[in-house]
């Protein structure tokens, strides 16, 4: 039993880090599409709609009527998850970034894990491991160093409120996943949330005005270039489908507080992706801040051994989100054209 618990914690941490890295990779590809003519809201809408197109068939194939029934039982939470964790977080961050320095907007959004810890500790009176609180605080200091918060802040009330709203949405994302543990599995949860997010963003993105030619045009990304559909595919498959599923799987094996703290690695990952793809050089402060962020994540994850993880069904080594290797191979062989 102890061995199984330790394995669950290790797998959860692996999912958390993988989710943070894949989320962090979205920046350069989204920026390329936006600079080619799309608005930030339109890029977000395509990202979420594409994820929906992939996830819904997976739910029907691997979960069937049981998956639909599970979604019906939890529909209020799933609607809130789609509105906040998927649609709200991205849209409000875009508003904040348009009115504040991007670094400040990012810092505001990533105060979300602090809200998670505060809500669990003071709102729900849950005993939160001290190392989780310390880890989040250290990571926030590191994040402030990465974005060089002291470089100047022009306070805009709407931008500030939008950034704090993005943080609240991010906090709600972690808390809802924690709440839905054992009720809705990550595949059903992410598919339902994507449907809600895509519908909610339609009015904001005005998709009938999207310059669709950007998906077939050759678009520059740093010193390189590629067709726009490649960037869209990365955003949809890697930075949305894979990232959200991994994040949900991580929180369901750990906790919202710890999953939120480890999510700070996303900022470091985003900086590295920007350096590699966009030739954006990291400053000394950003490197130091990145090390501090990683230290905070390490301190937070050390609390995993002090908290009993939620009960989840045992999974085979080749089982990811309930999708067995044999099932995947079977589905692929049935649609090999």
C-alpha positions as protocol buffer text, in pm:
chain_id: "A"
residue {
  index: 1
  type: UNK
  ca { x: 0 y: 0 z: 0 }
}
residue {
  index: 2
  type: UNK
  ca { x: 280 y: 242 z: 90 }
}
residue {
  index: 3
  type: UNK
  ca { x: 454 y: 159 z: -238 }
}
residue {
  index: 4
  type: UNK
  ca { x: 133 y: 232 z: -434 }
}
residue {
  index: 5
  type: UNK
  ca { x: 89 y: 566 z: -253 }
}
residue {
  index: 6
  type: UNK
  ca { x: 448 y: 668 z: -326 }
}
residue {
  index: 7
  type: UNK
  ca { x: 404 y: 570 z: -690 }
}
residue {
  index: 8
  type: UNK
  ca { x: 82 y: 775 z: -713 }
}
residue {
  index: 9
  type: UNK
  ca { x: 261 y: 1081 z: -573 }
}
residue {
  index: 10
  type: UNK
  ca { x: 553 y: 1041 z: -812 }
}
residue {
  index: 11
  type: UNK
  ca { x: 322 y: 1003 z: -1111 }
}
residue {
  index: 12
  type: UNK
  ca { x: 126 y: 1308 z: -997 }
}
residue {
  index: 13
  type: UNK
  ca { x: 439 y: 1521 z: -977 }
}
residue {
  index: 14
  type: UNK
  ca { x: 544 y: 1401 z: -1321 }
}
residue {
  index: 15
  type: UNK
  ca { x: 206 y: 1501 z: -1465 }
}
residue {
  index: 16
  type: UNK
  ca { x: 226 y: 1842 z: -1291 }
}
residue {
  index: 17
  type: UNK
  ca { x: 568 y: 1923 z: -1436 }
}
residue {
  index: 18
  type: UNK
  ca { x: 472 y: 1794 z: -1781 }
}
residue {
  index: 19
  type: UNK
  ca { x: 154 y: 2004 z: -1775 }
}
residue {
  index: 20
  type: UNK
  ca { x: 347 y: 2319 z: -1676 }
}
residue {
  index: 21
  type: UNK
  ca { x: 600 y: 2268 z: -1955 }
}
residue {
  index: 22
  type: UNK
  ca { x: 339 y: 2205 z: -2225 }
}
residue {
  index: 23
  type: UNK
  ca { x: 135 y: 2507 z: -2113 }
}
residue {
  index: 24
  type: UNK
  ca { x: 453 y: 2716 z: -2119 }
}
residue {
  index: 25
  type: UNK
  ca { x: 516 y: 2622 z: -2482 }
}
residue {
  index: 26
  type: UNK
  ca { x: 203 y: 2799 z: -2603 }
}
residue {
  index: 27
  type: UNK
  ca { x: 341 y: 3154 z: -2594 }
}
residue {
  index: 28
  type: UNK
  ca { x: 567 y: 3167 z: -2901 }
}
residue {
  index: 29
  type: UNK
  ca { x: 319 y: 2982 z: -3124 }
}
residue {
  index: 30
  type: UNK
  ca { x: 24 y: 3197 z: -3014 }
}
residue {
  index: 31
  type: UNK
  ca { x: 235 y: 3510 z: -3062 }
}
residue {
  index: 32
  type: UNK
  ca { x: 319 y: 3402 z: -3417 }
}
residue {
  index: 33
  type: UNK
  ca { x: -51 y: 3362 z: -3506 }
}
residue {
  index: 34
  type: UNK
  ca { x: -142 y: 3693 z: -3344 }
}
residue {
  index: 35
  type: UNK
  ca { x: 133 y: 3882 z: -3526 }
}
residue {
  index: 36
  type: UNK
  ca { x: 8 y: 3723 z: -3851 }
}
residue {
  index: 37
  type: UNK
  ca { x: -331 y: 3891 z: -3809 }
}
residue {
  index: 38
  type: UNK
  ca { x: -542 y: 3707 z: -3552 }
}
residue {
  index: 39
  type: UNK
  ca { x: -661 y: 3877 z: -3237 }
}
residue {
  index: 40
  type: UNK
  ca { x: -562 y: 3715 z: -2906 }
}
residue {
  index: 41
  type: UNK
  ca { x: -924 y: 3616 z: -2847 }
}
residue {
  index: 42
  type: UNK
  ca { x: -946 y: 3451 z: -3188 }
}
residue {
  index: 43
  type: UNK
  ca { x: -629 y: 3253 z: -3129 }
}
residue {
  index: 44
  type: UNK
  ca { x: -769 y: 3139 z: -2793 }
}
residue {
  index: 45
  type: UNK
  ca { x: -1102 y: 3042 z: -2954 }
}
residue {
  index: 46
  type: UNK
  ca { x: -932 y: 2832 z: -3222 }
}
residue {
  index: 47
  type: UNK
  ca { x: -720 y: 2669 z: -2953 }
}
residue {
  index: 48
  type: UNK
  ca { x: -1019 y: 2572 z: -2739 }
}
residue {
  index: 49
  type: UNK
  ca { x: -1248 y: 2476 z: -3028 }
}
residue {
  index: 50
  type: UNK
  ca { x: -977 y: 2252 z: -3175 }
}
residue {
  index: 51
  type: UNK
  ca { x: -934 y: 2083 z: -2838 }
}
residue {
  index: 52
  type: UNK
  ca { x: -1309 y: 2024 z: -2824 }
}
residue {
  index: 53
  type: UNK
  ca { x: -1307 y: 1857 z: -3166 }
}
residue {
  index: 54
  type: UNK
  ca { x: -1040 y: 1615 z: -3042 }
}
residue {
  index: 55
  type: UNK
  ca { x: -1170 y: 1551 z: -2692 }
}
residue {
  index: 56
  type: UNK
  ca { x: -1539 y: 1488 z: -2758 }
}
residue {
  index: 57
  type: UNK
  ca { x: -1480 y: 1186 z: -2987 }
}
residue {
  index: 58
  type: UNK
  ca { x: -1229 y: 1048 z: -2734 }
}
residue {
  index: 59
  type: UNK
  ca { x: -1494 y: 1067 z: -2463 }
}
residue {
  index: 60
  type: UNK
  ca { x: -1747 y: 890 z: -2685 }
}
residue {
  index: 61
  type: UNK
  ca { x: -1499 y: 618 z: -2780 }
}
residue {
  index: 62
  type: UNK
  ca { x: -1337 y: 549 z: -2443 }
}
residue {
  index: 63
  type: UNK
  ca { x: -1610 y: 655 z: -2198 }
}
residue {
  index: 64
  type: UNK
  ca { x: -1931 y: 608 z: -2394 }
}
residue {
  index: 65
  type: UNK
  ca { x: -2261 y: 665 z: -2218 }
}
residue {
  index: 66
  type: UNK
  ca { x: -2089 y: 637 z: -1880 }
}
residue {
  index: 67
  type: UNK
  ca { x: -1881 y: 945 z: -1960 }
}
residue {
  index: 68
  type: UNK
  ca { x: -2188 y: 1141 z: -2067 }
}
residue {
  index: 69
  type: UNK
  ca { x: -2372 y: 1036 z: -1751 }
}
residue {
  index: 70
  type: UNK
  ca { x: -2076 y: 1145 z: -1539 }
}
residue {
  index: 71
  type: UNK
  ca { x: -2079 y: 1486 z: -1709 }
}
residue {
  index: 72
  type: UNK
  ca { x: -2453 y: 1523 z: -1645 }
}
residue {
  index: 73
  type: UNK
  ca { x: -2410 y: 1450 z: -1275 }
}
residue {
  index: 74
  type: UNK
  ca { x: -2144 y: 1721 z: -1240 }
}
residue {
  index: 75
  type: UNK
  ca { x: -2267 y: 1971 z: -1499 }
}
residue {
  index: 76
  type: UNK
  ca { x: -2276 y: 2279 z: -1270 }
}
residue {
  index: 77
  type: UNK
  ca { x: -1911 y: 2231 z: -1171 }
}
residue {
  index: 78
  type: UNK
  ca { x: -1809 y: 2148 z: -1528 }
}
residue {
  index: 79
  type: UNK
  ca { x: -1979 y: 2459 z: -1665 }
}
residue {
  index: 80
  type: UNK
  ca { x: -1797 y: 2670 z: -1405 }
}
residue {
  index: 81
  type: UNK
  ca { x: -1473 y: 2490 z: -1493 }
}
residue {
  index: 82
  type: UNK
  ca { x: -1515 y: 2575 z: -1863 }
}
residue {
  index: 83
  type: UNK
  ca { x: -1611 y: 2936 z: -1797 }
}
residue {
  index: 84
  type: UNK
  ca { x: -1328 y: 3004 z: -1553 }
}
residue {
  index: 85
  type: UNK
  ca { x: -1041 y: 2759 z: -1591 }
}
residue {
  index: 86
  type: UNK
  ca { x: -1053 y: 2742 z: -1970 }
}
residue {
  index: 87
  type: UNK
  ca { x: -1227 y: 3048 z: -2120 }
}
residue {
  index: 88
  type: UNK
  ca { x: -1207 y: 3304 z: -1842 }
}
residue {
  index: 89
  type: UNK
  ca { x: -843 y: 3262 z: -1748 }
}
residue {
  index: 90
  type: UNK
  ca { x: -716 y: 3306 z: -2103 }
}
residue {
  index: 91
  type: UNK
  ca { x: -948 y: 3594 z: -2198 }
}
residue {
  index: 92
  type: UNK
  ca { x: -892 y: 3796 z: -1881 }
}
residue {
  index: 93
  type: UNK
  ca { x: -517 y: 3754 z: -1915 }
}
residue {
  index: 94
  type: UNK
  ca { x: -537 y: 3896 z: -2268 }
}
residue {
  index: 95
  type: UNK
  ca { x: -730 y: 4199 z: -2137 }
}
residue {
  index: 96
  type: UNK
  ca { x: -476 y: 4252 z: -1857 }
}
residue {
  index: 97
  type: UNK
  ca { x: -182 y: 4220 z: -2096 }
}
residue {
  index: 98
  type: UNK
  ca { x: -335 y: 4482 z: -2326 }
}
residue {
  index: 99
  type: UNK
  ca { x: -353 y: 4738 z: -2043 }
}
residue {
  index: 100
  type: UNK
  ca { x: -53 y: 4649 z: -1826 }
}
residue {
  index: 101
  type: UNK
  ca { x: 303 y: 4535 z: -1900 }
}
residue {
  index: 102
  type: UNK
  ca { x: 283 y: 4168 z: -1999 }
}
residue {
  index: 103
  type: UNK
  ca { x: 514 y: 4072 z: -1712 }
}
residue {
  index: 104
  type: UNK
  ca { x: 286 y: 4237 z: -1458 }
}
residue {
  index: 105
  type: UNK
  ca { x: -19 y: 4070 z: -1612 }
}
residue {
  index: 106
  type: UNK
  ca { x: 155 y: 3733 z: -1589 }
}
residue {
  index: 107
  type: UNK
  ca { x: 249 y: 3795 z: -1228 }
}
residue {
  index: 108
  type: UNK
  ca { x: -112 y: 3884 z: -1144 }
}
residue {
  index: 109
  type: UNK
  ca { x: -242 y: 3570 z: -1313 }
}
residue {
  index: 110
  type: UNK
  ca { x: 5 y: 3347 z: -1135 }
}
residue {
  index: 111
  type: UNK
  ca { x: -102 y: 3478 z: -798 }
}
residue {
  index: 112
  type: UNK
  ca { x: -377 y: 3220 z: -848 }
}
residue {
  index: 113
  type: UNK
  ca { x: -198 y: 2944 z: -650 }
}
residue {
  index: 114
  type: UNK
  ca { x: -170 y: 3187 z: -359 }
}
residue {
  index: 115
  type: UNK
  ca { x: -548 y: 3226 z: -373 }
}
residue {
  index: 116
  type: UNK
  ca { x: -579 y: 2845 z: -376 }
}
residue {
  index: 117
  type: UNK
  ca { x: -374 y: 2811 z: -60 }
}
residue {
  index: 118
  type: UNK
  ca { x: -560 y: 3102 z: 104 }
}
residue {
  index: 119
  type: UNK
  ca { x: -900 y: 2958 z: 14 }
}
residue {
  index: 120
  type: UNK
  ca { x: -813 y: 2612 z: 141 }
}
residue {
  index: 121
  type: UNK
  ca { x: -658 y: 2743 z: 461 }
}
residue {
  index: 122
  type: UNK
  ca { x: -895 y: 3026 z: 555 }
}
residue {
  index: 123
  type: UNK
  ca { x: -1209 y: 2960 z: 349 }
}
residue {
  index: 124
  type: UNK
  ca { x: -1248 y: 2585 z: 391 }
}
residue {
  index: 125
  type: UNK
  ca { x: -1035 y: 2558 z: 708 }
}
residue {
  index: 126
  type: UNK
  ca { x: -831 y: 2277 z: 549 }
}
residue {
  index: 127
  type: UNK
  ca { x: -492 y: 2197 z: 700 }
}
residue {
  index: 128
  type: UNK
  ca { x: -246 y: 2300 z: 428 }
}
residue {
  index: 129
  type: UNK
  ca { x: 112 y: 2173 z: 465 }
}
residue {
  index: 130
  type: UNK
  ca { x: 346 y: 2454 z: 568 }
}
residue {
  index: 131
  type: UNK
  ca { x: 587 y: 2358 z: 291 }
}
residue {
  index: 132
  type: UNK
  ca { x: 311 y: 2418 z: 33 }
}
residue {
  index: 133
  type: UNK
  ca { x: 258 y: 2771 z: 166 }
}
residue {
  index: 134
  type: UNK
  ca { x: 632 y: 2841 z: 182 }
}
residue {
  index: 135
  type: UNK
  ca { x: 683 y: 2695 z: -165 }
}
residue {
  index: 136
  type: UNK
  ca { x: 415 y: 2916 z: -319 }
}
residue {
  index: 137
  type: UNK
  ca { x: 563 y: 3224 z: -147 }
}
residue {
  index: 138
  type: UNK
  ca { x: 915 y: 3144 z: -271 }
}
residue {
  index: 139
  type: UNK
  ca { x: 785 y: 3079 z: -623 }
}
residue {
  index: 140
  type: UNK
  ca { x: 600 y: 3413 z: -623 }
}
residue {
  index: 141
  type: UNK
  ca { x: 922 y: 3594 z: -530 }
}
residue {
  index: 142
  type: UNK
  ca { x: 1098 y: 3413 z: -812 }
}
residue {
  index: 143
  type: UNK
  ca { x: 820 y: 3502 z: -1055 }
}
residue {
  index: 144
  type: UNK
  ca { x: 846 y: 3869 z: -957 }
}
residue {
  index: 145
  type: UNK
  ca { x: 1218 y: 3846 z: -1034 }
}
residue {
  index: 146
  type: UNK
  ca { x: 1157 y: 3677 z: -1370 }
}
residue {
  index: 147
  type: UNK
  ca { x: 920 y: 3951 z: -1487 }
}
residue {
  index: 148
  type: UNK
  ca { x: 1136 y: 4224 z: -1325 }
}
residue {
  index: 149
  type: UNK
  ca { x: 839 y: 4383 z: -1150 }
}
residue {
  index: 150
  type: UNK
  ca { x: 1052 y: 4678 z: -1036 }
}
residue {
  index: 151
  type: UNK
  ca { x: 1101 y: 4795 z: -1397 }
}
residue {
  index: 152
  type: UNK
  ca { x: 788 y: 5004 z: -1378 }
}
residue {
  index: 153
  type: UNK
  ca { x: 413 y: 4971 z: -1333 }
}
residue {
  index: 154
  type: UNK
  ca { x: 150 y: 5197 z: -1487 }
}
residue {
  index: 155
  type: UNK
  ca { x: -150 y: 5107 z: -1280 }
}
residue {
  index: 156
  type: UNK
  ca { x: -466 y: 5069 z: -1485 }
}
residue {
  index: 157
  type: UNK
  ca { x: -774 y: 4976 z: -1284 }
}
residue {
  index: 158
  type: UNK
  ca { x: -938 y: 4765 z: -1554 }
}
residue {
  index: 159
  type: UNK
  ca { x: -609 y: 4590 z: -1631 }
}
residue {
  index: 160
  type: UNK
  ca { x: -549 y: 4526 z: -1262 }
}
residue {
  index: 161
  type: UNK
  ca { x: -899 y: 4386 z: -1212 }
}
residue {
  index: 162
  type: UNK
  ca { x: -864 y: 4169 z: -1523 }
}
residue {
  index: 163
  type: UNK
  ca { x: -531 y: 4031 z: -1400 }
}
residue {
  index: 164
  type: UNK
  ca { x: -677 y: 3952 z: -1060 }
}
residue {
  index: 165
  type: UNK
  ca { x: -977 y: 3799 z: -1236 }
}
residue {
  index: 166
  type: UNK
  ca { x: -741 y: 3573 z: -1432 }
}
residue {
  index: 167
  type: UNK
  ca { x: -580 y: 3473 z: -1103 }
}
residue {
  index: 168
  type: UNK
  ca { x: -921 y: 3392 z: -955 }
}
residue {
  index: 169
  type: UNK
  ca { x: -1004 y: 3183 z: -1263 }
}
residue {
  index: 170
  type: UNK
  ca { x: -676 y: 2998 z: -1231 }
}
residue {
  index: 171
  type: UNK
  ca { x: -741 y: 2935 z: -863 }
}
residue {
  index: 172
  type: UNK
  ca { x: -1092 y: 2811 z: -945 }
}
residue {
  index: 173
  type: UNK
  ca { x: -940 y: 2577 z: -1204 }
}
residue {
  index: 174
  type: UNK
  ca { x: -727 y: 2402 z: -941 }
}
residue {
  index: 175
  type: UNK
  ca { x: -1001 y: 2397 z: -676 }
}
residue {
  index: 176
  type: UNK
  ca { x: -1263 y: 2254 z: -912 }
}
residue {
  index: 177
  type: UNK
  ca { x: -1031 y: 1976 z: -1028 }
}
residue {
  index: 178
  type: UNK
  ca { x: -967 y: 1895 z: -664 }
}
residue {
  index: 179
  type: UNK
  ca { x: -1342 y: 1895 z: -592 }
}
residue {
  index: 180
  type: UNK
  ca { x: -1423 y: 1672 z: -892 }
}
residue {
  index: 181
  type: UNK
  ca { x: -1170 y: 1406 z: -797 }
}
residue {
  index: 182
  type: UNK
  ca { x: -1345 y: 1071 z: -805 }
}
residue {
  index: 183
  type: UNK
  ca { x: -1653 y: 1226 z: -966 }
}
residue {
  index: 184
  type: UNK
  ca { x: -1539 y: 1310 z: -1319 }
}
residue {
  index: 185
  type: UNK
  ca { x: -1220 y: 1177 z: -1474 }
}
residue {
  index: 186
  type: UNK
  ca { x: -976 y: 1415 z: -1648 }
}
residue {
  index: 187
  type: UNK
  ca { x: -1086 y: 1320 z: -2001 }
}
residue {
  index: 188
  type: UNK
  ca { x: -1457 y: 1392 z: -1941 }
}
residue {
  index: 189
  type: UNK
  ca { x: -1376 y: 1703 z: -1737 }
}
residue {
  index: 190
  type: UNK
  ca { x: -1149 y: 1857 z: -1999 }
}
residue {
  index: 191
  type: UNK
  ca { x: -1385 y: 1777 z: -2287 }
}
residue {
  index: 192
  type: UNK
  ca { x: -1687 y: 1927 z: -2110 }
}
residue {
  index: 193
  type: UNK
  ca { x: -1488 y: 2235 z: -2006 }
}
residue {
  index: 194
  type: UNK
  ca { x: -1365 y: 2286 z: -2361 }
}
residue {
  index: 195
  type: UNK
  ca { x: -1718 y: 2275 z: -2500 }
}
residue {
  index: 196
  type: UNK
  ca { x: -1829 y: 2540 z: -2251 }
}
residue {
  index: 197
  type: UNK
  ca { x: -1517 y: 2749 z: -2312 }
}
residue {
  index: 198
  type: UNK
  ca { x: -1555 y: 2742 z: -2690 }
}
residue {
  index: 199
  type: UNK
  ca { x: -1921 y: 2846 z: -2670 }
}
residue {
  index: 200
  type: UNK
  ca { x: -1847 y: 3122 z: -2420 }
}
residue {
  index: 201
  type: UNK
  ca { x: -1562 y: 3267 z: -2627 }
}
residue {
  index: 202
  type: UNK
  ca { x: -1761 y: 3273 z: -2953 }
}
residue {
  index: 203
  type: UNK
  ca { x: -1918 y: 3610 z: -2876 }
}
residue {
  index: 204
  type: UNK
  ca { x: -1582 y: 3759 z: -2777 }
}
residue {
  index: 205
  type: UNK
  ca { x: -1372 y: 3613 z: -3059 }
}
residue {
  index: 206
  type: UNK
  ca { x: -1621 y: 3691 z: -3341 }
}
residue {
  index: 207
  type: UNK
  ca { x: -1492 y: 3386 z: -3535 }
}
residue {
  index: 208
  type: UNK
  ca { x: -1659 y: 3487 z: -3862 }
}
residue {
  index: 209
  type: UNK
  ca { x: -1401 y: 3768 z: -3888 }
}
residue {
  index: 210
  type: UNK
  ca { x: -1097 y: 3542 z: -3834 }
}
residue {
  index: 211
  type: UNK
  ca { x: -835 y: 3574 z: -4112 }
}
residue {
  index: 212
  type: UNK
  ca { x: -838 y: 3201 z: -4189 }
}
residue {
  index: 213
  type: UNK
  ca { x: -569 y: 3243 z: -4455 }
}
residue {
  index: 214
  type: UNK
  ca { x: -313 y: 3271 z: -4175 }
}
residue {
  index: 215
  type: UNK
  ca { x: -346 y: 2893 z: -4123 }
}
residue {
  index: 216
  type: UNK
  ca { x: -217 y: 2827 z: -4476 }
}
residue {
  index: 217
  type: UNK
  ca { x: 23 y: 3121 z: -4499 }
}
residue {
  index: 218
  type: UNK
  ca { x: 389 y: 3077 z: -4409 }
}
residue {
  index: 219
  type: UNK
  ca { x: 438 y: 3252 z: -4076 }
}
residue {
  index: 220
  type: UNK
  ca { x: 764 y: 3362 z: -3916 }
}
residue {
  index: 221
  type: UNK
  ca { x: 862 y: 3253 z: -3568 }
}
residue {
  index: 222
  type: UNK
  ca { x: 1198 y: 3400 z: -3475 }
}
residue {
  index: 223
  type: UNK
  ca { x: 1449 y: 3311 z: -3745 }
}
residue {
  index: 224
  type: UNK
  ca { x: 1230 y: 3025 z: -3866 }
}
residue {
  index: 225
  type: UNK
  ca { x: 900 y: 2998 z: -4052 }
}
residue {
  index: 226
  type: UNK
  ca { x: 631 y: 2739 z: -4108 }
}
residue {
  index: 227
  type: UNK
  ca { x: 268 y: 2715 z: -4219 }
}
residue {
  index: 228
  type: UNK
  ca { x: 29 y: 2866 z: -3966 }
}
residue {
  index: 229
  type: UNK
  ca { x: -162 y: 2541 z: -3920 }
}
residue {
  index: 230
  type: UNK
  ca { x: 145 y: 2387 z: -3755 }
}
residue {
  index: 231
  type: UNK
  ca { x: 138 y: 2655 z: -3486 }
}
residue {
  index: 232
  type: UNK
  ca { x: -236 y: 2607 z: -3441 }
}
residue {
  index: 233
  type: UNK
  ca { x: -190 y: 2230 z: -3417 }
}
residue {
  index: 234
  type: UNK
  ca { x: 73 y: 2273 z: -3145 }
}
residue {
  index: 235
  type: UNK
  ca { x: -155 y: 2505 z: -2947 }
}
residue {
  index: 236
  type: UNK
  ca { x: -450 y: 2266 z: -2977 }
}
residue {
  index: 237
  type: UNK
  ca { x: -287 y: 1926 z: -2927 }
}
residue {
  index: 238
  type: UNK
  ca { x: 14 y: 1995 z: -2702 }
}
residue {
  index: 239
  type: UNK
  ca { x: -60 y: 2318 z: -2516 }
}
residue {
  index: 240
  type: UNK
  ca { x: -430 y: 2252 z: -2463 }
}
residue {
  index: 241
  type: UNK
  ca { x: -540 y: 1887 z: -2487 }
}
residue {
  index: 242
  type: UNK
  ca { x: -224 y: 1732 z: -2342 }
}
residue {
  index: 243
  type: UNK
  ca { x: -157 y: 2017 z: -2099 }
}
residue {
  index: 244
  type: UNK
  ca { x: -507 y: 2029 z: -1949 }
}
residue {
  index: 245
  type: UNK
  ca { x: -533 y: 1650 z: -1923 }
}
residue {
  index: 246
  type: UNK
  ca { x: -194 y: 1628 z: -1753 }
}
residue {
  index: 247
  type: UNK
  ca { x: -284 y: 1911 z: -1516 }
}
residue {
  index: 248
  type: UNK
  ca { x: -612 y: 1748 z: -1417 }
}
residue {
  index: 249
  type: UNK
  ca { x: -442 y: 1411 z: -1369 }
}
residue {
  index: 250
  type: UNK
  ca { x: -176 y: 1577 z: -1152 }
}
residue {
  index: 251
  type: UNK
  ca { x: -417 y: 1756 z: -918 }
}
residue {
  index: 252
  type: UNK
  ca { x: -629 y: 1443 z: -879 }
}
residue {
  index: 253
  type: UNK
  ca { x: -319 y: 1258 z: -757 }
}
residue {
  index: 254
  type: UNK
  ca { x: -183 y: 1541 z: -540 }
}
residue {
  index: 255
  type: UNK
  ca { x: -390 y: 1839 z: -426 }
}
residue {
  index: 256
  type: UNK
  ca { x: -495 y: 2181 z: -556 }
}
residue {
  index: 257
  type: UNK
  ca { x: -241 y: 2362 z: -335 }
}
residue {
  index: 258
  type: UNK
  ca { x: 56 y: 2152 z: -444 }
}
residue {
  index: 259
  type: UNK
  ca { x: -52 y: 2135 z: -809 }
}
residue {
  index: 260
  type: UNK
  ca { x: -88 y: 2513 z: -813 }
}
residue {
  index: 261
  type: UNK
  ca { x: 258 y: 2564 z: -668 }
}
residue {
  index: 262
  type: UNK
  ca { x: 428 y: 2333 z: -918 }
}
residue {
  index: 263
  type: UNK
  ca { x: 245 y: 2519 z: -1197 }
}
residue {
  index: 264
  type: UNK
  ca { x: 492 y: 2807 z: -1150 }
}
residue {
  index: 265
  type: UNK
  ca { x: 734 y: 2603 z: -1358 }
}
residue {
  index: 266
  type: UNK
  ca { x: 524 y: 2715 z: -1655 }
}
residue {
  index: 267
  type: UNK
  ca { x: 678 y: 3063 z: -1635 }
}
residue {
  index: 268
  type: UNK
  ca { x: 1029 y: 2920 z: -1657 }
}
residue {
  index: 269
  type: UNK
  ca { x: 926 y: 2691 z: -1941 }
}
residue {
  index: 270
  type: UNK
  ca { x: 773 y: 2985 z: -2129 }
}
residue {
  index: 271
  type: UNK
  ca { x: 1098 y: 3180 z: -2096 }
}
residue {
  index: 272
  type: UNK
  ca { x: 1302 y: 2888 z: -2229 }
}
residue {
  index: 273
  type: UNK
  ca { x: 1066 y: 2833 z: -2524 }
}
residue {
  index: 274
  type: UNK
  ca { x: 1082 y: 3205 z: -2607 }
}
residue {
  index: 275
  type: UNK
  ca { x: 1461 y: 3195 z: -2590 }
}
residue {
  index: 276
  type: UNK
  ca { x: 1484 y: 2895 z: -2823 }
}
residue {
  index: 277
  type: UNK
  ca { x: 1213 y: 2990 z: -3073 }
}
residue {
  index: 278
  type: UNK
  ca { x: 1207 y: 3371 z: -3063 }
}
residue {
  index: 279
  type: UNK
  ca { x: 1569 y: 3440 z: -2967 }
}
residue {
  index: 280
  type: UNK
  ca { x: 1450 y: 3633 z: -2664 }
}
residue {
  index: 281
  type: UNK
  ca { x: 1760 y: 3648 z: -2447 }
}
residue {
  index: 282
  type: UNK
  ca { x: 1717 y: 3577 z: -2077 }
}
residue {
  index: 283
  type: UNK
  ca { x: 1858 y: 3845 z: -1849 }
}
residue {
  index: 284
  type: UNK
  ca { x: 2057 y: 3765 z: -1537 }
}
residue {
  index: 285
  type: UNK
  ca { x: 1755 y: 3856 z: -1324 }
}
residue {
  index: 286
  type: UNK
  ca { x: 1532 y: 3621 z: -1523 }
}
residue {
  index: 287
  type: UNK
  ca { x: 1776 y: 3334 z: -1481 }
}
residue {
  index: 288
  type: UNK
  ca { x: 1802 y: 3399 z: -1107 }
}
residue {
  index: 289
  type: UNK
  ca { x: 1424 y: 3427 z: -1084 }
}
residue {
  index: 290
  type: UNK
  ca { x: 1383 y: 3100 z: -1274 }
}
residue {
  index: 291
  type: UNK
  ca { x: 1607 y: 2923 z: -1023 }
}
residue {
  index: 292
  type: UNK
  ca { x: 1398 y: 3068 z: -739 }
}
residue {
  index: 293
  type: UNK
  ca { x: 1076 y: 2952 z: -907 }
}
residue {
  index: 294
  type: UNK
  ca { x: 1213 y: 2599 z: -936 }
}
residue {
  index: 295
  type: UNK
  ca { x: 1320 y: 2613 z: -571 }
}
residue {
  index: 296
  type: UNK
  ca { x: 968 y: 2714 z: -469 }
}
residue {
  index: 297
  type: UNK
  ca { x: 819 y: 2430 z: -673 }
}
residue {
  index: 298
  type: UNK
  ca { x: 1060 y: 2185 z: -510 }
}
residue {
  index: 299
  type: UNK
  ca { x: 969 y: 2305 z: -160 }
}
residue {
  index: 300
  type: UNK
  ca { x: 598 y: 2279 z: -239 }
}
residue {
  index: 301
  type: UNK
  ca { x: 622 y: 1929 z: -385 }
}
residue {
  index: 302
  type: UNK
  ca { x: 813 y: 1809 z: -77 }
}
residue {
  index: 303
  type: UNK
  ca { x: 483 y: 1834 z: 109 }
}
residue {
  index: 304
  type: UNK
  ca { x: 339 y: 1556 z: -107 }
}
residue {
  index: 305
  type: UNK
  ca { x: 485 y: 1298 z: 126 }
}
residue {
  index: 306
  type: UNK
  ca { x: 300 y: 1458 z: 419 }
}
residue {
  index: 307
  type: UNK
  ca { x: -49 y: 1447 z: 268 }
}
residue {
  index: 308
  type: UNK
  ca { x: -254 y: 1141 z: 191 }
}
residue {
  index: 309
  type: UNK
  ca { x: -345 y: 1149 z: -178 }
}
residue {
  index: 310
  type: UNK
  ca { x: -705 y: 1105 z: -288 }
}
residue {
  index: 311
  type: UNK
  ca { x: -816 y: 753 z: -359 }
}
residue {
  index: 312
  type: UNK
  ca { x: -807 y: 675 z: -729 }
}
residue {
  index: 313
  type: UNK
  ca { x: -839 y: 345 z: -909 }
}
residue {
  index: 314
  type: UNK
  ca { x: -507 y: 166 z: -964 }
}
residue {
  index: 315
  type: UNK
  ca { x: -373 y: 215 z: -1314 }
}
residue {
  index: 316
  type: UNK
  ca { x: -149 y: 3 z: -1532 }
}
residue {
  index: 317
  type: UNK
  ca { x: 187 y: 144 z: -1636 }
}
residue {
  index: 318
  type: UNK
  ca { x: 51 y: 192 z: -1988 }
}
residue {
  index: 319
  type: UNK
  ca { x: -271 y: 355 z: -1868 }
}
residue {
  index: 320
  type: UNK
  ca { x: -295 y: 732 z: -1923 }
}
residue {
  index: 321
  type: UNK
  ca { x: -620 y: 904 z: -1827 }
}
residue {
  index: 322
  type: UNK
  ca { x: -789 y: 563 z: -1856 }
}
residue {
  index: 323
  type: UNK
  ca { x: -681 y: 518 z: -2220 }
}
residue {
  index: 324
  type: UNK
  ca { x: -513 y: 181 z: -2242 }
}
residue {
  index: 325
  type: UNK
  ca { x: -249 y: 119 z: -2504 }
}
residue {
  index: 326
  type: UNK
  ca { x: -454 y: -167 z: -2651 }
}
residue {
  index: 327
  type: UNK
  ca { x: -757 y: 64 z: -2681 }
}
residue {
  index: 328
  type: UNK
  ca { x: -556 y: 332 z: -2857 }
}
residue {
  index: 329
  type: UNK
  ca { x: -396 y: 85 z: -3098 }
}
residue {
  index: 330
  type: UNK
  ca { x: -734 y: -70 z: -3167 }
}
residue {
  index: 331
  type: UNK
  ca { x: -893 y: 266 z: -3241 }
}
residue {
  index: 332
  type: UNK
  ca { x: -605 y: 365 z: -3468 }
}
residue {
  index: 333
  type: UNK
  ca { x: -617 y: 40 z: -3663 }
}
residue {
  index: 334
  type: UNK
  ca { x: -988 y: 89 z: -3720 }
}
residue {
  index: 335
  type: UNK
  ca { x: -927 y: 429 z: -3880 }
}
residue {
  index: 336
  type: UNK
  ca { x: -599 y: 387 z: -4063 }
}
residue {
  index: 337
  type: UNK
  ca { x: -698 y: 579 z: -4375 }
}
